[in-house]
Amino acid sequence: MSDILRELLRVSEKAANIARACRQQEALFQLLVEEKKEGEKNKKFAVDFKTLADVLVQEVIKQNMENKFPGLGRNIFGEESNEFTNDLGEKITLRLCSTEEETVGLLSKVLNGNKSASEALAKVVHQDVAFTDPSLESIEINIPQDILAIWVDPIDSTYQYIKGSADVKSNQGIFPYGLQCVTVLVGVYDRQTGVPLMGVINQPFVSQDLNTLRWKGQCYWGLSYLGTNIHSLQHAISERNSGEAQPSNTSSDVEFSQRFSAVISTSEKETVKAALSRVCGDRVFRAAGAGYKSLCVVQGLVDIYIFSEDTTFKWDSCAAHAILRAMGGGIVDLKECLERNPQMGLDLPQLVYHVENEGATGVDRWANKGGLIAYRSRKRLETFLSLLIQNLEPVEAQT
Protein backbone atom coordinates (compact mmCIF):
# COMPACT_ATOMS: atom_id res chain seq x y z
CA MET A 1 0.00 0.00 0.00
CA SER A 2 1.32 3.42 -0.89
CA ASP A 3 0.47 4.65 2.65
CA ILE A 4 3.29 2.45 3.95
CA LEU A 5 5.73 3.85 1.38
CA ARG A 6 4.74 7.40 2.29
CA GLU A 7 5.36 6.65 5.98
CA LEU A 8 8.70 4.99 5.17
CA LEU A 9 9.81 8.14 3.35
CA ARG A 10 8.87 10.20 6.40
CA VAL A 11 10.66 7.95 8.90
CA SER A 12 13.73 7.70 6.66
CA GLU A 13 13.96 11.51 6.76
CA LYS A 14 13.58 11.39 10.55
CA ALA A 15 16.43 8.85 10.56
CA ALA A 16 18.56 11.15 8.39
CA ASN A 17 17.90 14.00 10.84
CA ILE A 18 19.17 11.82 13.71
CA ALA A 19 22.29 10.89 11.73
CA ARG A 20 22.99 14.54 10.96
CA ALA A 21 22.32 15.67 14.56
CA CYS A 22 24.77 13.10 15.94
CA ARG A 23 27.51 14.18 13.56
CA GLN A 24 27.14 17.86 14.37
CA GLN A 25 28.58 17.56 17.90
CA GLU A 26 32.01 15.97 17.75
CA ALA A 27 32.28 15.65 21.56
CA LEU A 28 28.91 13.86 21.61
CA PHE A 29 29.89 11.67 18.70
CA GLN A 30 32.91 10.27 20.54
CA LEU A 31 30.49 8.90 23.15
CA LEU A 32 28.41 7.10 20.56
CA VAL A 33 30.76 4.38 19.43
CA GLU A 34 30.82 0.91 20.87
CA GLU A 35 32.59 -2.07 19.37
CA LYS A 36 30.20 -4.74 18.16
CA LYS A 37 30.01 -8.08 19.87
CA GLU A 38 31.67 -10.98 18.05
CA GLY A 39 28.40 -12.47 16.75
CA GLU A 40 27.37 -9.14 15.22
CA LYS A 41 30.72 -8.32 13.67
CA ASN A 42 31.05 -8.02 9.90
CA LYS A 43 34.09 -10.18 9.15
CA LYS A 44 35.15 -7.87 6.32
CA PHE A 45 36.48 -5.37 8.87
CA ALA A 46 39.03 -5.99 11.60
CA VAL A 47 37.05 -3.68 13.89
CA ASP A 48 33.37 -3.00 13.25
CA PHE A 49 31.36 -0.47 15.21
CA LYS A 50 27.81 0.10 16.14
CA THR A 51 26.80 3.58 17.11
CA LEU A 52 24.04 4.90 19.23
CA ALA A 53 22.81 6.69 16.10
CA ASP A 54 22.51 3.30 14.36
CA VAL A 55 20.41 1.84 17.14
CA LEU A 56 18.31 4.97 17.58
CA VAL A 57 17.49 5.10 13.87
CA GLN A 58 16.47 1.44 13.79
CA GLU A 59 14.25 1.79 16.85
CA VAL A 60 12.66 5.01 15.55
CA ILE A 61 11.77 3.31 12.26
CA LYS A 62 10.35 0.26 14.06
CA GLN A 63 8.33 2.26 16.57
CA ASN A 64 6.96 4.77 14.08
CA MET A 65 5.87 2.06 11.64
CA GLU A 66 4.27 0.01 14.44
CA ASN A 67 2.38 3.07 15.70
CA LYS A 68 0.97 3.81 12.23
CA PHE A 69 0.50 0.18 11.13
CA PRO A 70 -0.12 -2.01 14.21
CA GLY A 71 1.43 -5.47 13.89
CA LEU A 72 4.04 -4.44 11.32
CA GLY A 73 6.70 -3.76 13.96
CA ARG A 74 7.25 -7.46 14.70
CA ASN A 75 8.20 -8.00 11.03
CA ILE A 76 10.82 -5.25 10.91
CA PHE A 77 14.34 -6.64 11.03
CA GLY A 78 17.70 -4.92 11.03
CA GLU A 79 21.42 -5.14 11.41
CA GLU A 80 21.64 -3.73 14.92
CA SER A 81 21.02 -5.15 18.36
CA ASN A 82 19.30 -2.58 20.59
CA GLU A 83 21.40 -3.53 23.62
CA PHE A 84 24.00 -1.03 24.79
CA THR A 85 26.53 -1.22 27.61
CA ASN A 86 27.66 2.01 29.30
CA ASP A 87 30.95 2.77 31.07
CA LEU A 88 29.54 1.44 34.34
CA GLY A 89 28.92 -1.94 32.74
CA GLU A 90 25.14 -1.51 32.82
CA LYS A 91 23.33 -3.24 29.97
CA ILE A 92 20.55 -1.05 28.61
CA THR A 93 17.90 -2.04 26.07
CA LEU A 94 17.35 1.03 23.94
CA ARG A 95 13.81 1.77 22.84
CA LEU A 96 11.79 4.79 21.83
CA CYS A 97 9.76 5.87 24.87
CA SER A 98 6.31 7.42 24.61
CA THR A 99 7.50 10.83 25.84
CA GLU A 100 10.59 12.92 25.19
CA GLU A 101 11.35 13.09 28.92
CA GLU A 102 11.36 9.29 29.27
CA THR A 103 13.67 8.98 26.24
CA VAL A 104 16.03 11.55 27.84
CA GLY A 105 16.15 9.37 30.97
CA LEU A 106 16.96 6.21 29.00
CA LEU A 107 19.59 7.94 26.83
CA SER A 108 21.20 9.42 29.94
CA LYS A 109 21.90 5.89 31.17
CA VAL A 110 23.56 4.99 27.85
CA LEU A 111 25.52 8.25 27.80
CA ASN A 112 26.78 7.91 31.37
CA GLY A 113 24.63 10.76 32.71
CA ASN A 114 25.40 13.25 29.93
CA LYS A 115 22.05 15.08 30.19
CA SER A 116 22.65 17.81 27.59
CA ALA A 117 23.60 15.23 24.96
CA SER A 118 20.61 13.07 25.90
CA GLU A 119 18.25 16.02 25.62
CA ALA A 120 19.61 17.00 22.20
CA LEU A 121 19.17 13.46 20.90
CA ALA A 122 15.72 12.94 22.45
CA LYS A 123 14.55 16.19 20.87
CA VAL A 124 15.42 15.09 17.34
CA VAL A 125 14.06 11.58 17.96
CA HIS A 126 10.65 12.93 19.01
CA GLN A 127 10.56 15.76 16.47
CA ASP A 128 7.83 15.39 13.89
CA VAL A 129 8.99 15.35 10.28
CA ALA A 130 6.90 16.16 7.24
CA PHE A 131 8.17 14.56 4.06
CA THR A 132 6.10 14.08 0.94
CA ASP A 133 6.62 13.34 -2.72
CA PRO A 134 3.88 14.74 -4.99
CA SER A 135 4.24 11.81 -7.42
CA LEU A 136 3.11 9.44 -4.65
CA GLU A 137 0.02 11.40 -3.69
CA SER A 138 -2.10 10.20 -6.61
CA ILE A 139 -1.05 6.54 -6.33
CA GLU A 140 -3.27 4.12 -4.45
CA ILE A 141 -2.02 0.54 -4.36
CA ASN A 142 -3.42 -2.09 -2.04
CA ILE A 143 -0.79 -4.51 -0.80
CA PRO A 144 -1.99 -6.73 2.08
CA GLN A 145 -0.06 -5.68 5.19
CA ASP A 146 0.10 -9.26 6.47
CA ILE A 147 2.46 -10.34 3.65
CA LEU A 148 4.97 -7.55 4.32
CA ALA A 149 8.27 -7.55 6.19
CA ILE A 150 11.00 -4.92 6.28
CA TRP A 151 14.79 -4.96 6.31
CA VAL A 152 16.44 -1.86 7.81
CA ASP A 153 20.09 -0.82 7.66
CA PRO A 154 19.90 2.24 9.92
CA ILE A 155 23.26 3.73 8.89
CA ASP A 156 25.02 1.87 6.10
CA SER A 157 28.77 2.52 5.87
CA THR A 158 29.13 3.13 9.60
CA TYR A 159 32.92 3.44 9.22
CA GLN A 160 32.53 6.41 6.85
CA TYR A 161 29.96 7.89 9.23
CA ILE A 162 32.36 7.62 12.17
CA LYS A 163 35.33 8.89 10.15
CA GLY A 164 33.25 11.82 8.94
CA SER A 165 35.28 13.01 5.91
CA ALA A 166 33.35 15.94 4.44
CA ASP A 167 35.68 17.38 1.77
CA VAL A 168 36.00 14.36 -0.54
CA LYS A 169 36.01 15.03 -4.29
CA SER A 170 33.85 12.85 -6.53
CA ASN A 171 35.11 10.96 -9.56
CA GLN A 172 32.53 11.53 -12.33
CA GLY A 173 29.87 11.98 -9.66
CA ILE A 174 30.91 8.93 -7.61
CA PHE A 175 32.40 9.45 -4.14
CA PRO A 176 35.14 6.92 -3.29
CA TYR A 177 34.60 7.46 0.47
CA GLY A 178 33.31 10.07 2.91
CA LEU A 179 29.97 11.08 4.42
CA GLN A 180 28.32 11.06 0.99
CA CYS A 181 28.65 7.24 1.02
CA VAL A 182 26.43 6.97 4.13
CA THR A 183 22.84 5.82 3.52
CA VAL A 184 19.72 4.87 5.46
CA LEU A 185 18.23 1.75 3.80
CA VAL A 186 14.66 0.52 4.22
CA GLY A 187 13.48 -2.37 2.04
CA VAL A 188 10.01 -3.97 2.11
CA TYR A 189 9.64 -7.55 0.86
CA ASP A 190 6.98 -10.23 0.51
CA ARG A 191 7.36 -12.61 3.47
CA GLN A 192 5.98 -15.52 1.42
CA THR A 193 8.14 -15.16 -1.72
CA GLY A 194 11.05 -12.99 -0.54
CA VAL A 195 10.53 -10.63 -3.50
CA PRO A 196 11.37 -6.96 -2.75
CA LEU A 197 8.33 -4.68 -3.19
CA MET A 198 9.24 -1.21 -1.91
CA GLY A 199 12.52 0.51 -1.18
CA VAL A 200 13.76 3.78 0.28
CA ILE A 201 17.37 4.98 0.19
CA ASN A 202 17.96 8.17 2.15
CA GLN A 203 21.34 9.83 1.67
CA PRO A 204 21.67 12.20 4.66
CA PHE A 205 24.93 13.88 3.59
CA VAL A 206 24.74 15.12 0.00
CA SER A 207 25.77 18.78 0.20
CA GLN A 208 27.11 20.93 3.01
CA ASP A 209 26.49 24.64 3.59
CA LEU A 210 30.00 26.03 4.06
CA ASN A 211 28.72 28.85 6.27
CA THR A 212 26.58 26.87 8.72
CA LEU A 213 28.32 23.49 8.09
CA ARG A 214 24.85 21.93 8.03
CA TRP A 215 24.14 19.09 5.61
CA LYS A 216 21.27 18.52 3.23
CA GLY A 217 20.27 15.08 1.98
CA GLN A 218 18.36 13.36 -0.79
CA CYS A 219 15.82 10.55 -0.81
CA TYR A 220 15.16 7.88 -3.48
CA TRP A 221 12.28 5.39 -3.56
CA GLY A 222 10.64 2.74 -5.71
CA LEU A 223 7.61 0.45 -5.67
CA SER A 224 7.14 -2.71 -7.74
CA TYR A 225 3.97 -4.75 -7.20
CA LEU A 226 1.76 -6.76 -9.58
CA GLY A 227 2.75 -4.84 -12.70
CA THR A 228 2.80 -1.41 -11.07
CA ASN A 229 6.30 0.08 -11.21
CA ILE A 230 6.95 3.62 -10.01
CA HIS A 231 10.07 5.30 -8.70
CA SER A 232 11.39 8.73 -7.74
CA LEU A 233 13.67 9.06 -10.79
CA GLN A 234 10.97 8.24 -13.36
CA HIS A 235 11.00 11.64 -15.06
CA ALA A 236 14.78 12.00 -15.12
CA ILE A 237 15.31 8.49 -16.54
CA SER A 238 12.74 8.86 -19.34
CA GLU A 239 14.30 12.16 -20.39
CA ARG A 240 17.80 10.71 -20.40
CA ASN A 241 16.81 7.56 -22.29
CA SER A 242 15.05 9.53 -25.02
CA GLY A 243 18.32 11.33 -25.75
CA GLU A 244 20.59 8.26 -25.73
CA ALA A 245 22.12 7.04 -28.97
CA GLN A 246 21.86 3.26 -29.35
CA PRO A 247 25.05 1.32 -30.14
CA SER A 248 25.40 0.24 -33.76
CA ASN A 249 25.05 -3.47 -34.55
CA THR A 250 28.39 -3.33 -36.33
CA SER A 251 30.27 -2.40 -33.15
CA SER A 252 32.72 -5.02 -32.00
CA ASP A 253 32.43 -6.52 -28.52
CA VAL A 254 35.51 -4.58 -27.45
CA GLU A 255 34.12 -1.25 -28.64
CA PHE A 256 30.74 -1.97 -27.09
CA SER A 257 32.33 -3.10 -23.84
CA GLN A 258 33.92 0.30 -23.34
CA ARG A 259 30.42 1.66 -22.87
CA PHE A 260 30.01 -0.37 -19.68
CA SER A 261 30.82 1.14 -16.29
CA ALA A 262 30.96 -0.53 -12.89
CA VAL A 263 31.39 0.39 -9.26
CA ILE A 264 33.24 -1.98 -6.94
CA SER A 265 34.49 -2.36 -3.39
CA THR A 266 38.12 -1.61 -2.59
CA SER A 267 38.30 -5.18 -1.25
CA GLU A 268 37.22 -6.80 -4.55
CA LYS A 269 39.26 -9.85 -5.71
CA GLU A 270 42.17 -9.13 -8.07
CA THR A 271 40.84 -11.62 -10.65
CA VAL A 272 37.50 -9.81 -10.81
CA LYS A 273 39.19 -6.39 -10.97
CA ALA A 274 41.40 -7.57 -13.83
CA ALA A 275 38.41 -8.93 -15.78
CA LEU A 276 36.45 -5.74 -15.17
CA SER A 277 39.27 -3.57 -16.45
CA ARG A 278 39.17 -5.54 -19.71
CA VAL A 279 35.37 -5.23 -19.95
CA CYS A 280 34.98 -1.63 -18.77
CA GLY A 281 38.37 -0.06 -19.52
CA ASP A 282 38.94 2.88 -17.20
CA ARG A 283 35.26 3.07 -16.23
CA VAL A 284 35.65 1.00 -13.05
CA PHE A 285 35.04 3.11 -9.94
CA ARG A 286 35.73 2.30 -6.30
CA ALA A 287 33.37 3.43 -3.56
CA ALA A 288 32.51 2.74 0.08
CA GLY A 289 29.18 1.37 1.32
CA ALA A 290 27.03 -1.33 -0.29
CA GLY A 291 23.99 0.95 -0.12
CA TYR A 292 25.86 3.80 -1.79
CA LYS A 293 27.26 1.60 -4.57
CA SER A 294 23.74 0.31 -5.29
CA LEU A 295 22.54 3.93 -5.29
CA CYS A 296 25.14 4.74 -7.97
CA VAL A 297 23.34 2.19 -10.20
CA VAL A 298 19.92 3.64 -9.29
CA GLN A 299 21.17 7.14 -10.17
CA GLY A 300 22.54 5.95 -13.52
CA LEU A 301 26.12 6.90 -12.65
CA VAL A 302 27.21 3.34 -13.53
CA ASP A 303 25.67 0.33 -15.30
CA ILE A 304 26.68 -2.27 -12.73
CA TYR A 305 27.57 -2.72 -9.08
CA ILE A 306 29.41 -6.01 -8.72
CA PHE A 307 30.74 -7.68 -5.57
CA SER A 308 32.09 -11.22 -5.46
CA GLU A 309 32.49 -11.57 -1.67
CA ASP A 310 29.86 -12.78 0.83
CA THR A 311 30.05 -9.75 3.15
CA THR A 312 26.90 -7.91 2.11
CA PHE A 313 23.62 -8.77 3.78
CA LYS A 314 19.87 -8.68 3.16
CA TRP A 315 19.58 -5.29 4.88
CA ASP A 316 22.27 -3.92 2.51
CA SER A 317 20.52 -4.90 -0.70
CA CYS A 318 16.74 -5.07 -0.16
CA ALA A 319 15.95 -1.34 -0.52
CA ALA A 320 18.00 -0.83 -3.70
CA HIS A 321 16.68 -4.11 -5.14
CA ALA A 322 13.07 -2.89 -4.82
CA ILE A 323 13.92 0.45 -6.48
CA LEU A 324 15.83 -1.26 -9.30
CA ARG A 325 12.91 -3.68 -9.88
CA ALA A 326 10.66 -0.63 -10.32
CA MET A 327 13.16 0.63 -12.91
CA GLY A 328 13.27 -2.65 -14.85
CA GLY A 329 16.46 -3.93 -13.22
CA GLY A 330 17.32 -5.98 -10.17
CA ILE A 331 20.03 -7.53 -8.00
CA VAL A 332 21.17 -11.06 -8.81
CA ASP A 333 23.43 -13.70 -7.26
CA LEU A 334 26.82 -13.34 -8.99
CA LYS A 335 27.99 -16.92 -8.39
CA GLU A 336 24.79 -18.38 -9.84
CA CYS A 337 24.98 -16.01 -12.83
CA LEU A 338 28.51 -17.19 -13.64
CA GLU A 339 27.47 -20.84 -13.36
CA ARG A 340 24.24 -20.66 -15.40
CA ASN A 341 24.01 -21.57 -19.06
CA PRO A 342 22.64 -18.53 -20.97
CA GLN A 343 21.60 -20.79 -23.89
CA MET A 344 19.14 -22.56 -21.58
CA GLY A 345 17.16 -19.33 -21.18
CA LEU A 346 17.13 -19.66 -17.41
CA ASP A 347 15.69 -16.87 -15.32
CA LEU A 348 18.22 -14.63 -13.65
CA PRO A 349 18.84 -15.67 -10.01
CA GLN A 350 17.32 -12.65 -8.24
CA LEU A 351 18.19 -12.27 -4.55
CA VAL A 352 15.37 -13.09 -2.13
CA TYR A 353 14.95 -11.83 1.40
CA HIS A 354 12.93 -14.32 3.46
CA VAL A 355 15.22 -17.36 3.81
CA GLU A 356 18.23 -17.80 6.11
CA ASN A 357 21.44 -19.42 4.86
CA GLU A 358 21.38 -23.03 5.99
CA GLY A 359 23.87 -23.89 8.72
CA ALA A 360 25.05 -20.28 9.15
CA THR A 361 25.18 -18.44 12.48
CA GLY A 362 25.13 -14.79 13.56
CA VAL A 363 24.89 -12.21 10.80
CA ASP A 364 26.06 -14.78 8.24
CA ARG A 365 22.55 -16.25 8.31
CA TRP A 366 21.51 -13.27 6.18
CA ALA A 367 24.62 -12.85 4.01
CA ASN A 368 24.37 -12.63 0.21
CA LYS A 369 26.53 -15.75 -0.03
CA GLY A 370 27.10 -15.78 -3.78
CA GLY A 371 28.02 -12.12 -4.09
CA LEU A 372 25.83 -9.84 -6.18
CA ILE A 373 25.35 -7.75 -9.30
CA ALA A 374 22.99 -4.74 -9.24
CA TYR A 375 21.79 -3.50 -12.64
CA ARG A 376 19.15 -1.33 -14.33
CA SER A 377 18.78 -3.08 -17.68
CA ARG A 378 18.45 -6.85 -18.12
CA LYS A 379 19.64 -6.67 -21.73
CA ARG A 380 22.76 -4.74 -20.71
CA LEU A 381 23.34 -7.19 -17.85
CA GLU A 382 23.22 -10.20 -20.21
CA THR A 383 25.81 -8.58 -22.51
CA PHE A 384 27.95 -7.58 -19.53
CA LEU A 385 27.84 -11.12 -18.09
CA SER A 386 28.89 -12.74 -21.36
CA LEU A 387 31.86 -10.37 -21.62
CA LEU A 388 32.76 -10.85 -17.93
CA ILE A 389 32.71 -14.65 -18.27
CA GLN A 390 34.94 -14.50 -21.38
CA ASN A 391 37.41 -12.32 -19.53
CA LEU A 392 37.36 -14.29 -16.28
CA GLU A 393 38.10 -17.64 -17.95
CA PRO A 394 41.68 -17.05 -19.09
CA VAL A 395 42.60 -15.61 -15.68
CA GLU A 396 41.07 -18.54 -13.81
CA ALA A 397 42.74 -21.02 -16.15
CA GLN A 398 46.13 -19.70 -15.04
CA THR A 399 45.43 -20.03 -11.30
C-alpha positions, -999 to +999 in steps of 0.1 A: +000+000+000+013+034-009+005+047+027+033+024+039+057+038+014+047+074+023+054+067+060+087+050+052+098+081+033+089+102+064+107+080+089+137+077+067+140+115+068+136+114+105+164+088+106+186+112+084+179+140+108+192+118+137+223+109+117+230+145+110+223+157+146+248+131+159+275+142+136+271+179+144+286+176+179+320+160+178+323+157+216+289+139+216+299+117+187+329+103+205+305+089+231+284+071+206+308+044+194+308+009+209+326-021+194+302-047+182+300-081+199+317-110+180+284-125+168+274-091+152+307-083+137+310-080+099+341-102+092+352-079+063+365-054+089+390-060+116+371-037+139+334-030+132+314-005+152+278+001+161+268+036+171+240+049+192+228+067+161+225+033+144+204+018+171+183+050+176+175+051+139+165+014+138+143+018+168+127+050+156+118+033+123+104+003+141+083+023+166+070+048+141+059+021+116+043+000+144+024+031+157+010+038+122+005+002+111-001-020+142+014-055+139+040-044+113+067-038+140+073-075+147+082-080+110+108-052+109+143-066+110+177-049+110+214-051+114+216-037+149+210-051+184+193-026+206+214-035+236+240-010+248+265-012+276+277+020+293+310+028+311+295+014+343+289-019+327+251-015+328+233-032+300+205-010+286+179-020+261+173+010+239+138+018+228+118+048+218+098+059+249+063+074+246+075+108+258+106+129+252+114+131+289+114+093+293+137+090+262+160+115+278+162+094+310+170+062+290+196+079+268+212+094+299+219+059+312+236+050+278+255+083+278+268+079+314+246+108+327+254+132+299+220+151+302+226+178+276+236+152+250+206+131+259+182+160+256+196+170+222+192+135+209+157+129+225+145+162+209+154+151+173+141+116+180+107+129+190+106+158+165+078+154+139+090+153+103+069+162+072+082+146+041+061+141+009+066+133-027+039+147-050+042+118-074+031+094-046+000+114-037-021+102-066-011+065-063-033+041-044-020+005-044-034-021-020-008-045-008-020-067+021-001-057+052+001-093+065+025-103+036+050-075+043+083-075+062+110-049+063+148-050+063+164-019+078+201-008+077+199+022+099+233+037+089+250+019+061+288+025+059+291+031+096+329+034+092+325+064+069+300+079+092+324+076+122+353+089+102+333+118+089+353+130+059+334+159+044+357+174+018+360+144-005+360+150-043+339+129-065+351+110-096+325+115-123+299+120-097+309+089-076+324+095-041+351+069-033+346+075+005+333+101+029+300+111+044+283+111+010+287+072+010+264+070+041+228+058+035+197+049+055+182+018+038+147+005+042+135-024+020+100-040+021+096-076+009+070-102+005+074-126+035+060-155+014+081-152-017+111-130-005+105-106-035+114-070-028+083-047-032+092-012-019+125+005-012+138+038+003+174+050+002+180+082+021+213+098+017+217+122+047+249+139+036+247+151+000+258+188+002+271+209+030+265+246+036+300+260+041+287+288+063+266+269+087+283+235+081+248+219+080+241+191+056+213+185+032+203+151+020+184+134-008+158+105-008+152+079-035+123+054-036+106+027-057+076+004-057+071-027-077+040-048-072+018-068-096+028-048-127+028-014-111+063+001-112+069+036-100+101+053-087+114+087-077+137+091-108+110+082-134+110+116-151+148+120-151+153+085-165+127+089-193+143+122-204+178+107-204+168+076-223+151+095-250+183+113-257+206+083-257+221+070-290+219+033-294+250+013-301+254+002-338+251-035-345+284-033-363+303-024-332+327-050-320+324-065-285+355-046-275+341-013-286+307-020-271+323-031-238+339+003-233+304+017-229+300-004-197+308+011-163+310-005-129+314+004-093+332-020-069+345-024-034+381-016-026+383-052-013+372-068-045+393-098-057+422-091-081+408-116-106+375-098-108+392-064-110+414-076-138+384-089-158+365-057-152+393-036-165+392-055-197+354-052-199+350-016-188+384-001-195+389+029-172+353+031-162+357+010-130+350+031-099+357+023-063+334+034-036+325+027+001+292+014+013+270-013-003+240+009-001+259+038-018+273+016-046+237+003-053+225+039-053+251+047-080+233+022-102+199+036-093+212+071-102+225+060-135+261+069-126+272+033-135+257+003-153+267-023-127+276-027-091+294-060-087+307-077-056+321-112-055+325-116-017+299-128+008+300-098+032+269-079+021+236-088+038+199-087+032+196-053+049+223-039+025+205-049-007+167-051-002+160-013-005+180-008-037+167-041-051+131-029-048+139+004-065+158-013-093+129-037-099+107-006-103+132+006-129+133-027-149+165-039-132+173-060-102+200-075-080+212-111-088+234-137-073+268-133-090+280-169-084+248-184-098+250-160-128+285-172-136+275-208-134+242-207-154+240-216-191+226-185-210+216-208-239+191-226-216+172-193-212+171-197-174+157-169-153+182-146-137+188-157-100+173-126-082+182-123-046+154-131-021+150-118+014+129-143+035+152-174+038+182-178+061+214-194+049+214-230+060+239-239+087+250-203+091+252-184+125+251-148+136+249-122+108+261-148+082+225-162+083+215-133+062+246-128+040+244-126+002+265-157+000+271-158-038+280-121-041+258-098-062+253-077-093+230-047-092+218-035-126+192-013-143+188-031-177+184-068-181+196-067-217+228-047-207+233-072-179+232-102-202+258-086-225+280-076-195+278-111-181+289-127-214+319-104-216+328-108-179+327-147-183+349-145-214+374-123-195+374-143-163+381-176-179+417-170-191+426-156-157+411-185-138+427-210-162+461-197-150+454-200-113 
